[in-house]
Amino acid sequence: MMKRKKAQVCIHSPISGEIIPLDSVPDPVFSRKVFGEGLAIIPVNGDIYAPITGTVLQISEAKHSIAIMTEEGLEVLLQLGLETEELNGEGFHILVKPGEKIHARDHIGIFNLSILEERGKEIISVLVFPNLEDKDGEIMVKGFGEVRAGLEIASINYDNK
């Protein structure tokens, strides 16, 4: 029987703000972990940085979410604000494109918190790992509270199959 190789990846904060548990997000899709395990951040500014090194898989048409995949096949989804797809891209400026290789802590975009708030949208942003369960993975959040973008906020151990 072959022993599975465990991989570990460090997760960096994609935005500056306050890290909160995913189950306290006021959106049942995320709080019930429909898209996977993760964490949420209440942003203090709109600068967006890559949470990991990988390839941009997809950017939503409304520019409010970015999917990234690591070389080892771990999927990462960054959702900027809640129900922000209804803004149809207004207030979002993403600097990367699908297929582009990015490195952890690269500046990948900006979103305008004032526009979200003016339009009645929640600014809480979510970082989830859709295929973590498939990879028999586990996330270890370093702690909750204030964080600066780019700092290591969690690590993930998973099967590298």
Contact map, one row per residue, 1 for C-alpha under 8 A:
11100000000000000000000000000000000000000000000000000000000000000000000000000000000000000000000000000000000000000000000000000000000000000000000000000000000000000
11110000000000000000000000000000000000000000000000000000000000000000000000000000000000000000000000000000000000000000000000000000000000000000000000000000000000000
11111000000000000000000000000000000000000000000000000000000000000000000000000000000000000000000000000000000000000000000000000000000000000000000000000000000000000
01111100000000000000000000000000000000000000000000000000000000000000000000000000000000000000000000000000000000000000000000000000000000000000000000000000000000111
00111110000000000000000000000000000000000000000000000000000000000000000000000000000000000000000000000000000000000000000000000000000000000000000000000000000000111
00011111000000000000000000000000000000000000000000000000000000000000000000000000000000000000000000000000000000000000000000000000000000000000000000000000000011110
00001111100000000000000000000000000000000000000000000000000000000000000100000000000000000000000000000000000000000000000000000000000000000000000000000000000011110
00000111110000000000000000000000000000000000000000000000000000000000000000000000000000000000000000000000000000000000000000000000000000000000000000000000001111000
00000011111000000000000000000000000000000000000000010000000000000000000000000000000000000000000000000000000000000000000000000000000000000000000000000000001110000
00000001111100000000000000000000000000000000000000010000000000000000000000000000000000000000000000000000000000000000000000000000000000000000000000000001111100000
00000000111110000000000000000000000000000000000000110000000000000000000000000000000000000000000000000000000000000000000000000000000000000000000000000001111100000
00000000011111000000000000000000000000000000000001110000000000000000000000000000000000000000000000000001100000000000000000000000000000000000000000001111110000000
00000000001111110000000000000000000000000000000011100000000000000000000000000000000000000000000000000000000000000000000000000000000000000000000000111111100000000
00000000000111110000000000000000000000000000000111100000000000000000000000000000000000000000000000000000100000000000000000000000000000000000000000001100000000000
00000000000011111000000000000000000000001010111110000000000000000000000000000000000000000000000000000000000000000000000000000000000000000000000000011100000000000
00000000000011111100000000000000000000001011101000000000000000000000000000000000000000000000000000000000000000000000000000000000000000000000000001111000000000000
00000000000000111110000000000000000000001111100000000000000000000000000000000000000000000000000000000000000000000000000000000000000000000000000001111000000000000
00000000000000011111000000000000000000001111000000000000000000000000000000000000000000000000000000000000000000000000000000000000000000000000000111100000000000000
00000000000000001111100000000000000000111100000000000000000000000000000000000000000000000000000000000000000000000000000000000000000000000000001111100000000000000
00000000000000000111110100000000000000111100000000000000000000000000000000000000000000000000000000000000000000000000000000000000000000000000000110000000000000000
00000000000000000011111110000000000001110000000000000000000000000000000000000000000000000000000000000000000000000000000000000000000000000000000100000000000000000
00000000000000000001111110000110100011110000000000000000000000000000000000000000000000000000000000000000000000000000000000000100000000000000000000000000000000000
00000000000000000000111110000111100000000000000000000000000000000000000000000000000000000000000000000000000000000000000000000000000000000000000000000000000000000
00000000000000000001111111000010000000000000000000000000000000000000000000000000000000000000000000000000000000000000000000000000000000000000000000000000000000000
00000000000000000000111111110110000000010000000000000000000000000000000000000000000000000000000000000000000000000000000000010000000000000000000000000000000000000
00000000000000000000000111110010000000000000000000000000000000000000000000000000000000000000000000000000000000000000000000000000000000000000000000000000000000000
00000000000000000000000011111110000000000000000000000000000000000000000000000000010000000000000000000000000000000000000000000000000000000000000000000000000000000
00000000000000000000000011111111100000000000000000000000000000000000000000000000000000000000000000000000000000000000000000000000000000000000000000000000000000000
00000000000000000000000000111111111000000000000000000000000000000000000000000000000000000000000000000000000000000000000000000000000000000000000000000000000000000
00000000000000000000011010111111111100000000000000000000000000000000000000000000000000000000000000000000000000000000000000000100000000000000000000000000000000000
00000000000000000000011111111111110000000000000000000000000000000000000000000000000000000000000000000000000000000000000000000000000000000000000000000000000000000
00000000000000000000001000011111110000000000000000000000000000000000000000000000000000000000000000000000000000000000000000000000000000000000000000000000000000000
00000000000000000000011000011111111111000000000000000000000000000000000000000000000000000000000000000000000000000000000000000000000000000000000000000000000000000
00000000000000000000000000001111111100000000000000000000000000000000000000000000000000000000000000000000000000000000000000000000000000000000000000000000000000000
00000000000000000000000000001100111110000000000000000000000000000000000000000000000000000000000000000000000000000000000000000001110000000000000000000000000000000
00000000000000000000000000000100111111000000000000000000000000000000000000000000000000000000000000000000000000000000000000000001111110000000000000000000000000000
00000000000000000000010000000000101111100000000000000000000000000000000000000000000000000000000000000000000000000000000000000001110100000010000000000000000000000
00000000000000000000110000000000100111110000000000000000000000000000000000000000000000000000000000000000000000000000000000000111100000000010000000000000000000000
00000000000000000011110000000000000011111000000000000000000000000000000000000000000000000000000000000000000000000000000000000111000000000000000000000000000000000
00000000000000000011110010000000000001111100000000000000000000000000000000000000000000000000000000000000000000000000000000011110000000000000000000000000000000000
00000000000000111111000000000000000000111110000000000000000000000000000000000000000000000000000000000000000000000000000000011100000000000000000000000000000000000
00000000000000001111000000000000000000011111000000000000000000000000000000000000000000000000000000000000000000000000000000111000000000000000000000000000000000000
00000000000000111100000000000000000000001111110000000000000000000000000000000000000000000000000000000000000000000000000000111000000000000000000000000000000000000
00000000000000011100000000000000000000000111110000000000000000000000000000000000000000000000000000000000000000000000000000000000000000000000000000000000000000000
00000000000000111000000000000000000000000011111000000000000000000000000000000000000000000000000000000000000000011000000000000000000000000000000000000000000000000
00000000000000100000000000000000000000000011111100000000000000000000000000000000000000000000000000000000000001111000000000000000000000000000000000000000000000000
00000000000000110000000000000000000000000000111110000000000000000000000000000000000000000000000000000000001011100000000000000000000000000000000000000000000000000
00000000000001100000000000000000000000000000011111000000000000000000000000000000000000000000000000000000001111100000000000000000000000000000000000001000000000000
00000000000011100000000000000000000000000000001111100000000000000000000000000000000000000000000000000001111110000000000000000000000000000000000000001100000000000
00000000000111000000000000000000000000000000000111111000000000000000000000000000000000000000000000000111111100000000000000000000000000000000000000000100000000000
00000000001111000000000000000000000000000000000011111000000000000000000000000000000000000000000000000001100000000000000000000000000000000000000000000100000000000
00000000111100000000000000000000000000000000000001111100000000000000010000000000000000000000000000000111100000000000000000000000000000000000000000000000000000000
00000000000000000000000000000000000000000000000001111110000000000000010000000000000000000000000000001111000000000000000000000000000000000000000000000000000000000
00000000000000000000000000000000000000000000000000011111000000000001111000000000000000000000000000001110000000000000000000000000000000000000000000000000000000000
00000000000000000000000000000000000000000000000000001111100000000001111000000000000000000000000001111100000000000000000000000000000000000000000000000000000000000
00000000000000000000000000000000000000000000000000000111111000000111100000000000000000000000000111111100000000000000000000000000000000000000000000000000000000000
00000000000000000000000000000000000000000000000000000011111000000111100000000000000000000000000001100000000000000000000000000000000000000000000000000000000000000
00000000000000000000000000000000000000000000000000000001111100000111000000000000000000000000000011100000000000000000000000000000000000000000000000000000000000000
00000000000000000000000000000000000000000000000000000001111110111110000000000000000000000000000011000000000000000000000000000000000000000000000000000000000000000
00000000000000000000000000000000000000000000000000000000011111111100000000000000000000000000000000000000000000000000000000000000000000000000000000000000000000000
00000000000000000000000000000000000000000000000000000000001111110000000000000000000000011000000000000000000000000000000000000000000000000000000000000000000000000
00000000000000000000000000000000000000000000000000000000000111111000000000000000000111111100000000000000000000000000000000000000000000000000000000000000000000000
00000000000000000000000000000000000000000000000000000000001111111100000000000000000010011001110000000000000000000000000000000000000000000000000000000000000000000
00000000000000000000000000000000000000000000000000000000001111111100000000000011100110001001000000000000000000000000000000000000000000000000000000000000000000000
00000000000000000000000000000000000000000000000000000000001101111110000000001111000000000000000000000000000000000000000000000000000000000000000000000000000000000
00000000000000000000000000000000000000000000000000000001111100111111000000001110000000000000000000000000000000000000000000000000000000000000000000000000000000000
00000000000000000000000000000000000000000000000000000001111000001111100000111100000000000000000000000000000000000000000000000000000000000000000000000000000000000
00000000000000000000000000000000000000000000000000000111110000000111110000111000000000000000000000000000000000000000000000000000000000000000000000000000000000000
00000000000000000000000000000000000000000000000000000111100000000011111111110000000000000000000000000000000000000000000000000000000000000000000000000000000000000
00000000000000000000000000000000000000000000000000011110000000000001111111100000000000000000000000000000000000000000000000000000000000000000000000000000000000000
00000000000000000000000000000000000000000000000000000110000000000000111111000000000000000000000000000000000000000000000000000000000000000000000000000000000000000
00000010000000000000000000000000000000000000000000000000000000000000111111000000000000000000000000000000000000000000000000000000000000000000000000000000000000011
00000000000000000000000000000000000000000000000000000000000000000000111111100000000000000000000000000000000000000000000000000000000000000000000000000000000000010
00000000000000000000000000000000000000000000000000000000000000000000111111110000000000000000000000000000000000000000000000000000101100100000000000000000000000000
00000000000000000000000000000000000000000000000000000000000000000011110011111000000000000000000000000000000000000000000000000000111100000000000000000000000000000
00000000000000000000000000000000000000000000000000000000000000000011100001111100000000000000000000000000000000000000000000000011110000000000000000000000000000000
00000000000000000000000000000000000000000000000000000000000000001111000000111110000000000000000000000000000000000000000000000111110000000000000000000000000000000
00000000000000000000000000000000000000000000000000000000000000001110000000011111000000000000000000000000000000000000000000001111000000000000000000000000000000000
00000000000000000000000000000000000000000000000000000000000000011100000000001111110000000000000000000000000000000000000000001110000000000000000000000000000000000
00000000000000000000000000000000000000000000000000000000000000011000000000000111110100000000000000000000000000100000000000111100000000000000000000000000000000000
00000000000000000000000000000000000000000000000000000000000000010000000000000011111100000000000000000000000000000001000011111100000000000000000000000000000000000
00000000000000000000000000100000000000000000000000000000000000000000000000000011111100000000000000000000000000000000000011111000000000000000000000000000000000000
00000000000000000000000000000000000000000000000000000000000000000000000000000000111111000000000000000000000000000000000011000000000000000000000000000000000000000
00000000000000000000000000000000000000000000000000000000000001010000000000000001111111110000000000000000000000000001000011000000000000000000000000000000000000000
00000000000000000000000000000000000000000000000000000000000001110000000000000000001111111000000000000000000000000000000000000000000000000000000000000000000000000
00000000000000000000000000000000000000000000000000000000000001000000000000000000001111110000000000000000000000000000000000000000000000000000000000000000000000000
00000000000000000000000000000000000000000000000000000000000001000000000000000000000111111110000000000000000000000000000000000000000000000000000000000000000000000
00000000000000000000000000000000000000000000000000000000000011100000000000000000000111111100000000000000000000000000000000000000000000000000000000000000000000000
00000000000000000000000000000000000000000000000000000000000011110000000000000000000010111111100000000000000000000000000000000000000000000000000000000000000000000
00000000000000000000000000000000000000000000000000000000000001000000000000000000000000111111000000000000000000000010000000000000000000000000000000000000000000000
00000000000000000000000000000000000000000000000000000000000000000000000000000000000000101111100000000000000000111011000000000000000000000000000000000000000000000
00000000000000000000000000000000000000000000000000000000000000110000000000000000000000001111110000000000000011110000000000000000000000000000000000000000000000000
00000000000000000000000000000000000000000000000000000000000000100000000000000000000000001011111000000000000011100000000000000000000000000000000000000000000000000
00000000000000000000000000000000000000000000000000000000000000100000000000000000000000000001111110000000000111000000000000000000000000000000000000000000000000000
00000000000000000000000000000000000000000000000000000000000000000000000000000000000000000000111110000000001110000000000000000000000000000000000000000000000000000
00000000000000000000000000000000000000000000000000000001000000000000000000000000000000000000011111010000000110000000000000000000000000000000000000000000000000000
00000000000000000000000000000000000000000000000000000001011000000000000000000000000000000000011111110000000000000000000000000000000000000000000000000000000000000
00000000000000000000000000000000000000000000000000000011111000000000000000000000000000000000000111110000000000000000000000000000000000000000000000000000000000000
00000000000000000000000000000000000000000000000000000011110000000000000000000000000000000000000011111000000000000000000000000000000000000000000000000000000000000
00000000000000000000000000000000000000000000000000000011000000000000000000000000000000000000000111111100000000000000000000000000000000000000000000000000000000000
00000000000000000000000000000000000000000000000000001111000000000000000000000000000000000000000000111110000000000000000000000000000000000000000000000000000000000
00000000000000000000000000000000000000000000000001011111000000000000000000000000000000000000000000011111010000000000000000000000000000000000000000000000000000000
00000000000000000000000000000000000000000000000001011100000000000000000000000000000000000000000000001111110000000000000000000000000000000000000000000000000000000
00000000000100000000000000000000000000000000000011111000000000000000000000000000000000000000000000000111110000000000000000000000000000000000000000000100000000000
00000000000101000000000000000000000000000000000011110000000000000000000000000000000000000000000000000011111000000000000000000000000000000000000000001100000000000
00000000000000000000000000000000000000000000000011000000000000000000000000000000000000000000000000000111111100000000000000000000000000000000000000000000000000000
00000000000000000000000000000000000000000000001111000000000000000000000000000000000000000000001000000000111110000000000000000000000000000000000000000000000000000
00000000000000000000000000000000000000000000000111000000000000000000000000000000000000000000011100000000011111000000000000000000000000000000000000000000000000000
00000000000000000000000000000000000000000000001110000000000000000000000000000000000000000001111100000000001111100000000000000000000000000000000000000000000000000
00000000000000000000000000000000000000000000011100000000000000000000000000000000000000000001110000000000000111110000000000000000000000000000000000000000000000000
00000000000000000000000000000000000000000000011100000000000000000000000000000001000000000011100000000000000011111000000000000000000000000000000000000000000000000
00000000000000000000000000000000000000000000110000000000000000000000000000000000000000000011000000000000000001111111000000000000000000000000000000000000000000000
00000000000000000000000000000000000000000000110000000000000000000000000000000000000000000010000000000000000000111111100000100000000000000000000000000000000000000
00000000000000000000000000000000000000000000000000000000000000000000000000000000000000000000000000000000000000011111110000000000000000000000000000000000000000000
00000000000000000000000000000000000000000000000000000000000000000000000000000000000000000110000000000000000000011111111000000000000000000000000000000000000000000
00000000000000000000000000000000000000000000000000000000000000000000000000000000100100000010000000000000000000011111111111100000000000000000000000000000000000000
00000000000000000000000000000000000000000000000000000000000000000000000000000000000000000000000000000000000000001111111111100000000000000000000000000000000000000
00000000000000000000000000000000000000000000000000000000000000000000000000000000000000000000000000000000000000000111111110000000000000000000000000000000000000000
00000000000000000000000000000000000000000000000000000000000000000000000000000000000000000000000000000000000000000011111110000000000000000000000000000000000000000
00000000000000000000000000000000000000000000000000000000000000000000000000000000000000000000000000000000000000000001111111000000000000000000000000000000000000000
00000000000000000000000000000000000000000000000000000000000000000000000000000000111100000000000000000000000000000001111111100000000000000000000000000000000000000
00000000000000000000000000000000000000000000000000000000000000000000000000000000111100000000000000000000000000000001100111110000000000000000000000000000000000000
00000000000000000000000000000000000000000110000000000000000000000000000000000001110000000000000000000000000000001001100011111000000000000000000000000000000000000
00000000000000000000000010000000000000011110000000000000000000000000000000000001110000000000000000000000000000000000000001111100000000000000000000000000000000000
00000000000000000000000000000000000000011110000000000000000000000000000000000111110000000000000000000000000000000000000000111110000000000000000000000000000000000
00000000000000000000010000000100000001111000000000000000000000000000000000001111100000000000000000000000000000000000000000011111000000000000000000000000000000000
00000000000000000000000000000000000001110000000000000000000000000000000000011110000000000000000000000000000000000000000000001111100000000000000000000000000000000
00000000000000000000000000000000001111100000000000000000000000000000000000011100000000000000000000000000000000000000000000000111110000000000000000000000000000000
00000000000000000000000000000000001111000000000000000000000000000000000001111000000000000000000000000000000000000000000000000011111100000000000000000000000000000
00000000000000000000000000000000001110000000000000000000000000000000000000111000000000000000000000000000000000000000000000000001111110000000000000000000000000000
00000000000000000000000000000000000100000000000000000000000000000000000001100000000000000000000000000000000000000000000000000000111111100000000000000000000000000
00000000000000000000000000000000000110000000000000000000000000000000000001100000000000000000000000000000000000000000000000000000111111111100000000000000000001000
00000000000000000000000000000000000100000000000000000000000000000000000000000000000000000000000000000000000000000000000000000000011111111100000000000000000000000
00000000000000000000000000000000000000000000000000000000000000000000000000000000000000000000000000000000000000000000000000000000001111111000000000000000000000000
00000000000000000000000000000000000000000000000000000000000000000000000001000000000000000000000000000000000000000000000000000000001111111000000000000000000001111
00000000000000000000000000000000000000000000000000000000000000000000000000000000000000000000000000000000000000000000000000000000000111111100000000000000000001100
00000000000000000000000000000000000000000000000000000000000000000000000000000000000000000000000000000000000000000000000000000000000111111110000000000000000111100
00000000000000000000000000000000000000000000000000000000000000000000000000000000000000000000000000000000000000000000000000000000000110011111000000000000000111000
00000000000000000000000000000000000011000000000000000000000000000000000000000000000000000000000000000000000000000000000000000000000000001111100000000000011110000
00000000000000000000000000000000000000000000000000000000000000000000000000000000000000000000000000000000000000000000000000000000000000000111110000000000011100000
00000000000000000000000000000000000000000000000000000000000000000000000000000000000000000000000000000000000000000000000000000000000000000011111100000000111000000
00000000000000000000000000000000000000000000000000000000000000000000000000000000000000000000000000000000000000000000000000000000000000000001111100000001111000000
00000000000000000010000000000000000000000000000000000000000000000000000000000000000000000000000000000000000000000000000000000000000000000000111110000000100000000
00000000000000000111100000000000000000000000000000000000000000000000000000000000000000000000000000000000000000000000000000000000000000000000111111000000000000000
00000000000000000111000000000000000000000000000000000000000000000000000000000000000000000000000000000000000000000000000000000000000000000000001111100000000000000
00000000000000011110000000000000000000000000000000000000000000000000000000000000000000000000000000000000000000000000000000000000000000000000000111110000000000000
00000000000010011110000000000000000000000000000000000000000000000000000000000000000000000000000000000000000000000000000000000000000000000000000011111010100000000
00000000000010111000000000000000000000000000000000000000000000000000000000000000000000000000000000000000000000000000000000000000000000000000000001111110000000000
00000000000111111000000000000000000000000000000110000000000000000000000000000000000000000000000000000000100000000000000000000000000000000000000000111110000000000
00000000000111100000000000000000000000000000000011100000000000000000000000000000000000000000000000000001100000000000000000000000000000000000000000011111000000000
00000000000110000000000000000000000000000000000000000000000000000000000000000000000000000000000000000000000000000000000000000000000000000000000000111111100000000
00000000011110000000000000000000000000000000000000000000000000000000000000000000000000000000000000000000000000000000000000000000000000000000010000000111111000000
00000000011110000000000000000000000000000000000000000000000000000000000000000000000000000000000000000000000000000000000000000000000000000000111000100011111000000
00000000011100000000000000000000000000000000000000000000000000000000000000000000000000000000000000000000000000000000000000000000000000000011110000000001111100000
00000001111000000000000000000000000000000000000000000000000000000000000000000000000000000000000000000000000000000000000000000000000000000011110000000001111110000
00000001111000000000000000000000000000000000000000000000000000000000000000000000000000000000000000000000000000000000000000000000000000001111000000000000011111000
00000111100000000000000000000000000000000000000000000000000000000000000000000000000000000000000000000000000000000000000000000000000000001110000000000000001111100
00000111000000000000000000000000000000000000000000000000000000000000000000000000000000000000000000000000000000000000000000000000000100111100000000000000000111110
00011110000000000000000000000000000000000000000000000000000000000000000000000000000000000000000000000000000000000000000000000000000000111000000000000000000011111
00011110000000000000000000000000000000000000000000000000000000000000000110000000000000000000000000000000000000000000000000000000000000100000000000000000000001111
00011000000000000000000000000000000000000000000000000000000000000000000100000000000000000000000000000000000000000000000000000000000000100000000000000000000000111
